[in-house]
Amino acid sequence: MENSRIIVVGGGPAGMFAALQAARGNHEVLLLDKNEMLGRKLKITGGGRCNLTNIKDKKEHQRATIHNPKFLYKSFDALNPKELMKYFEDRGCTFKLEKEGTVFPRSDDSSEIINILLEDLLEHGVKIWYNHKVEKVLIAGEQVRGVALPDGREILADKVIITTGGASYPQTGSTGDGYTMAEELGHSIEKIKPALTSFEVKENWVKSLAGISFSDTSLGILKMNKLQEWGDLLLTHYGISGPPVLKLSSYINEVDLKKTPVTVEIDFFPDKTEEELKDWFLHHSTGKKNLNNVLTEFWPRKFIEEILPFLGIPKDRKMNELKKKERNKLMDAMKGLHLTVTGLRPIKDAIVTAGGINVKEVNPSTMESKKISGLYFAGEVLDLDAITGGYNLQIAFSTGFVAGQSAGEKLNKKYE
Ligand SMILES: Cc1cc2nc3c(=O)[nH]c(=O)nc-3n(C[C@H](O)[C@H](O)[C@H](O)COP(=O)(O)OP(=O)(O)OC[C@H]3O[C@@H](n4cnc5c(N)ncnc54)[C@H](O)[C@@H]3O)c2cc1C
C-alpha cells in the first residue's frame, strides 16, 4: 500500500497545473496518467501549435463559454490569460497573437508548452506514474481516502483531484473515466454531448465534393437569429466542417437533429453585396461564354459542376442565355445556400465534450466536491465547454490551478 498526501488523476493541462500548485505548497504529490506521456491531447491542440489561451477580457471568456460561465468567475480571477502566459514566459516561452485574440507559442509547437510543464513538475518533486490507470476513488464515509488501480492496489491520500478530461478523442486517453468515478460517489452527470464538431447534412451532392474548401464564408443557422459565425468552410464526405461549423455546433447540440433537422445558410461572399453580384452578372450577360467557365471566378470548377444541376441550371448555359430566374437562383446560392443539418459527428470526433460533472455539486472557489470532502475536480471533466479560440485550455489551466492550490491550502490548515 502506497501513501501520498495529494493524488492527481490525469495529466492533461488541468492535472499538470493542479499538481504543480499543490506541490508549491510543499506537499507530496503523485500524478497518475494512463498514458506513457503527459498532455497527449495538449500535444495535438491547435493543429500541434497549441492555441494556449485568448487575450480577450473576462467578459469575452464568459461569452465564449457555452455551459456554466458563471461557475468560472473565481477561477478566472485566480489565473487569467495574462498570468497563464506569464507563467510560460518566465520559463522562456514567447507568444504571438493571431486572429480574434488567439495566443500561440512563437515556436508553433505544443511540445514547448508540455516540456515546460514537465520540467516544472519534476523540479517541484511531483512523482509521476505513467501507464497507471485509476479505476476508482476510495472514500470513508464522506471523506476521500485515496484511489484504487485496476489490479486492486490502493494508494492512500488526504486529497484526490480528478482531472481525467472529457470523452472526446478517446485515443488521447480521455475516455470519460472521471464521469464513472464521480457517479459512483453520488455526483450527477449532465448528459455528455459532442461540442466543437462537424455537421452531417442531408444533401448528397455536397458529400461528393469532399475536400473542397471556401475561405472567409459566413455561416448562420436559420430561425436562430443571433447564431452566425465566420471563417473557412470545408466540404466533407458527411457534410461540412471548418471553424464556423465547429463554433455553431456547440449551440445546437441540445437539438435532436434526427427528429428536427436545422437549416444552415452559407454566405460564400459576405464581403460582397447582392447589388454588387447583380452588377457582375449584368456586366457579363452579353458574352457568349459558358456560365460554368465564368463562375470559376467565384467557385472551384468541381463545385460549379455539382451546384448548377442542383439549382436546375443547365451546365452548358451561355451567359447571354442566362434567364433572370436562373441568375436569381445563383445569387441566392452565392449569398445564402441552404443545407439541412441532420446530425453532428460522434463524440469521439468532437474537439470537446459538453456535459459532465454537475457544477452545482462543486464549490467554484475551491473546485472541491460538495459531496465528498477532500475530493476535487478540474478541467473538461466538469460540465464546462467553450467555443474555439483558446478558451477551453484556459478553463483547464484556471480550474486546475484553483483545485491544486485549494487542496494544498486545506491540507496546511489541517496540520497547523
Ligand atoms: C484536436 C483537438 C484540438 C484542440 N485544440 C485546442 C486549442 O488549440 N485550444 C484550446 O483551448 N483547446 C483545444 N482543445 C481542447 C482542449 O485540448 C481540452 O479542452 C483540454 O485538453 C482539457 O484538459 P483536461 O486537462 O481537462 O483534460 P485532457 O487534456 O483530456 O487530459 C485528461 C488526462 O487524463 C488522463 N486520464 C483519463 N482517465 C484516466 C484514468 N482513469 N486514470 C489515469 N489517467 C486518466 C488522460 O490520459 C489524459 O492525459 C482541443 C482538443 C482537441 C481534441
The ligand as a MOL file (V3000), in Angstrom:
LIG
                    3D

  0  0  0     0  0            999 V3000
M  V30 BEGIN CTAB
M  V30 COUNTS 53 58 0 0 0
M  V30 BEGIN ATOM
M  V30 1 C -7.8470 18.0390 -31.7620 0
M  V30 2 C -8.0490 18.9740 -30.6050 0
M  V30 3 C -7.5560 20.2570 -30.6890 0
M  V30 4 C -7.7730 21.1490 -29.6320 0
M  V30 5 N -7.2290 22.3960 -29.7170 0
M  V30 6 C -7.4330 23.2750 -28.7090 0
M  V30 7 C -6.8060 24.5590 -28.7300 0
M  V30 8 O -5.9810 24.8690 -29.6220 0
M  V30 9 N -7.0860 25.4250 -27.7200 0
M  V30 10 C -7.9470 25.0850 -26.6880 0
M  V30 11 O -8.1980 25.9260 -25.8300 0
M  V30 12 N -8.4810 23.8400 -26.6000 0
M  V30 13 C -8.2340 22.9350 -27.5680 0
M  V30 14 N -8.7540 21.6610 -27.4690 0
M  V30 15 C -9.4980 21.2970 -26.2290 0
M  V30 16 C -8.5070 21.0100 -25.0860 0
M  V30 17 O -7.4800 20.1680 -25.5570 0
M  V30 18 C -9.1930 20.3560 -23.8920 0
M  V30 19 O -10.2910 21.1200 -23.5060 0
M  V30 20 C -8.2110 20.1900 -22.7290 0
M  V30 21 O -7.1330 19.3470 -23.0970 0
M  V30 22 C -8.8910 19.6310 -21.4780 0
M  V30 23 O -7.9020 19.4820 -20.4980 0
M  V30 24 P -8.0630 18.4520 -19.2740 0
M  V30 25 O -6.7840 18.5200 -18.5370 0
M  V30 26 O -9.3140 18.7310 -18.5670 0
M  V30 27 O -8.2350 17.0300 -19.9450 0
M  V30 28 P -7.3110 16.1890 -21.0020 0
M  V30 29 O -6.3840 17.0960 -21.7320 0
M  V30 30 O -8.2750 15.3990 -21.7840 0
M  V30 31 O -6.4540 15.2770 -20.0660 0
M  V30 32 C -7.0060 14.2230 -19.3360 0
M  V30 33 C -5.8970 13.2560 -18.9580 0
M  V30 34 O -6.4030 12.2960 -18.0200 0
M  V30 35 C -5.8860 11.0220 -18.3390 0
M  V30 36 N -6.8270 10.0050 -17.8240 0
M  V30 37 C -8.1080 9.8060 -18.1900 0
M  V30 38 N -8.6660 8.8330 -17.4710 0
M  V30 39 C -7.7160 8.3870 -16.6160 0
M  V30 40 C -7.6740 7.3830 -15.6130 0
M  V30 41 N -8.7370 6.6140 -15.3450 0
M  V30 42 N -6.5250 7.1800 -14.9410 0
M  V30 43 C -5.4100 7.9310 -15.2060 0
M  V30 44 N -5.4000 8.8920 -16.1380 0
M  V30 45 C -6.5330 9.1300 -16.8430 0
M  V30 46 C -5.7680 11.0080 -19.8490 0
M  V30 47 O -4.8200 10.0620 -20.2820 0
M  V30 48 C -5.3560 12.4570 -20.1360 0
M  V30 49 O -3.9490 12.5850 -20.1780 0
M  V30 50 C -8.5180 20.7510 -28.4850 0
M  V30 51 C -8.9950 19.4340 -28.4150 0
M  V30 52 C -8.7610 18.5540 -29.4580 0
M  V30 53 C -9.2690 17.1430 -29.3430 0
M  V30 END ATOM
M  V30 BEGIN BOND
M  V30 1 1 1 2
M  V30 2 1 2 3
M  V30 3 2 2 52
M  V30 4 2 3 4
M  V30 5 1 4 5
M  V30 6 1 4 50
M  V30 7 2 5 6
M  V30 8 1 6 7
M  V30 9 1 6 13
M  V30 10 2 7 8
M  V30 11 1 7 9
M  V30 12 1 9 10
M  V30 13 2 10 11
M  V30 14 1 10 12
M  V30 15 2 12 13
M  V30 16 1 13 14
M  V30 17 1 14 15
M  V30 18 1 14 50
M  V30 19 1 15 16
M  V30 20 1 16 17
M  V30 21 1 16 18
M  V30 22 1 18 19
M  V30 23 1 18 20
M  V30 24 1 20 21
M  V30 25 1 20 22
M  V30 26 1 22 23
M  V30 27 1 23 24
M  V30 28 2 24 25
M  V30 29 1 24 26
M  V30 30 1 24 27
M  V30 31 1 27 28
M  V30 32 2 28 29
M  V30 33 1 28 30
M  V30 34 1 28 31
M  V30 35 1 31 32
M  V30 36 1 32 33
M  V30 37 1 33 34
M  V30 38 1 33 48
M  V30 39 1 34 35
M  V30 40 1 35 36
M  V30 41 1 35 46
M  V30 42 1 36 37
M  V30 43 1 36 45
M  V30 44 2 37 38
M  V30 45 1 38 39
M  V30 46 1 39 40
M  V30 47 2 39 45
M  V30 48 1 40 41
M  V30 49 2 40 42
M  V30 50 1 42 43
M  V30 51 2 43 44
M  V30 52 1 44 45
M  V30 53 1 46 47
M  V30 54 1 46 48
M  V30 55 1 48 49
M  V30 56 2 50 51
M  V30 57 1 51 52
M  V30 58 1 52 53
M  V30 END BOND
M  V30 END CTAB
M  END
